[in-house]
């Protein structure tokens, strides 16, 4: 039975297809406008991919945050866990939700024997950079993302 004594308590759980519409809204808050069918297809692809996990944070019966992680093996550095996406609903920011979601990411990594968690953040997201720095994350590299659309 869930603990209802603290309505501010956050529960982190694996995302399900029942979360599609709220995931769609959270992705929109990150700047990604996607049709629900596209969100469904992408979520299915991620959930089926080995080494990936998608979590949501729920408070007072409402999903208010999203976290996508994956294992990144590499040749030039030790394998680590990457945070691909983290978003907290705009109405719930500054209340510790992001910190709790990142703690969940770090625990997921530790439970699998990884020694580091990494992420990328757009250069324009100064508030996000300050948030991650407060959690002990440091900028270790800068780079450009290059992409070629294939016909």
N, C-alpha and C positions, 0 to 999 in steps of 0.2 A: 504494500500500500504506500503511495507517495506521501512524503512529508509535506503537509500543507501549512505548517506553522510559520514558514517564511516564504511569503509570496515573491520575494526578490531573489530567492535561490535559483540558480541556473542548473539545469540538467542537460548534459551533453549526451547525445545518442547518435547512432548511425542514421543517416538520412534514408528515407524510403520514397517510393513513388507517390505516396500520399502527401509528400512535402513539395510536390512540383510547383504549385502556384506560388508558394512563399519563396521558394528558391528562385523562381523567375523574377519576383519582385526584388529580392536581395541582389541578384545579378544586375538588374536595371539600376539599382543604387550605385553599383560599381561602374556604370556606364555601358553595360552590355544589354542592348534591347534585343531580346530573343522571343520568338513565338514559342508557345507552350510545347508544341511538338518537337521543336529543336532542343528545348531544355530536357524533355523526356529522352530523346535520342542521346544527347550528350551525357546525361546522368547514367543511362544504361551502359554506355561505353566505358565510362570511368569506373562504375561499380563492377564491371566484368573484367577490368584490366588488373592483372596481378600487381600487387604492391601499391595499390591506390586505396584511399579511404575517403569517404565523405561523411561529415558529421554536421548535425544541427544543434544549436543551443536553444533550449526551451525554458521560458519563464512564465509563470502564471498561466499555463495552458497554451501559450503562443510561441511558435518558432520565431526567434528574433536574430539568429545568427547562422552563418554557414562557414564551413571549413573544408577545404579539399587538400589532401596531402598525398604525396607519392614518394616512393623510394627511388633515388637516383643513383644507380651504380655509375662509376666513372673510372677512367684509366688514369687521369692526371691528378686525382685527389681521392681521399677515402670516400666510400659510399656514404650518403647522407639522406635525410628526409627533407623534401622540399615542401614548403607551403605554397601551393599553387593559387589558392584563393582564400581570403578571409574577409568576411563582411558582417558587420553588425548593423541591424536596422537603425536608421537615422534617429529614431525616437528613443533608442536605448543606448546611445553612445555615451562615453565618459562615465559609465557606471560599473566598470570592471568586467563586462562581458567579453571584450576582446582579450583581456588578460587571461580570463578563464579558458577561452578557446585556445589560446597559445599554450597554456599549461597542458591542456588535453593533447595538443600536437606534440609537445615535448615528451609527455608520458608515453604516447603511442610510439614515438621513436625509441625511447629507452627500453620499452617492453620488447622491442625487436632487435635490441643490441646495437643501435646506432649511437654515435657519439656527438652528432651535431644535427641541427636543424637550420635550414637556410631558406631564403625567400628573395624575391625581387619585388621592388616597389617603384612605381613610376616616379620619375624625377620631380614631377609637379606635386606629389602628395607629401608635402612637408609635415602635415599633422601625423600622417602614418609613420614617417621616418622618426619623429619624436617619440611616438608610441613605442615603436620597436626598440629604439635606443634605451628607453626607460626600462625595458624588459631585459636588457643586456645584449642586444643584437648590435653588431658593428658593421659598418660599410667596409667590405674587404675588396671590392672591385667595382668598376663601372664598365659598361659596355653598351653597344648599340644592338638592338634587335633588328636583324635583316630578314626580309621575307620576299619570296617570289611566288606569286600566284601561278598555279599550274592550270593549264586549260583542260 
